[in-house]
Amino acid sequence: MLSHYALALEAPRRPELQAALHAAGGRHRAMAENLLTTAGAPDPSAQANAFVAFLDAILFNQLTAVAPHRLTSEQLRRSLLALIHLVRAQTVGWMSLTPSRRPSRLETCSDAVSSS
């Protein structure tokens, strides 16, 4: 992951690196779009860029934060699920689902996260 950030910082000065960075970003956005599709987002392709940006911020924090401020694996899992549900709630009213339906959606998202 550190090499990804180094590449991102170097690419504006070296145009030949921009293609590699663009390809990697495309793969990340495709995975995010697939995850958002699985989660039931109505327009995953439009939301994938923002989703990847949020994940980049979380990863950057994990790489640079001192130990007490790093998230545990459980906190990361919960944060990712909360982010998925926030995207879905904002766009299709996920929070209006009955509580009995929410766990099944959580399981669907958890399965999508663990299979990526």
Beta strands, then each sheet from edge to edge (+ up, - down):
end
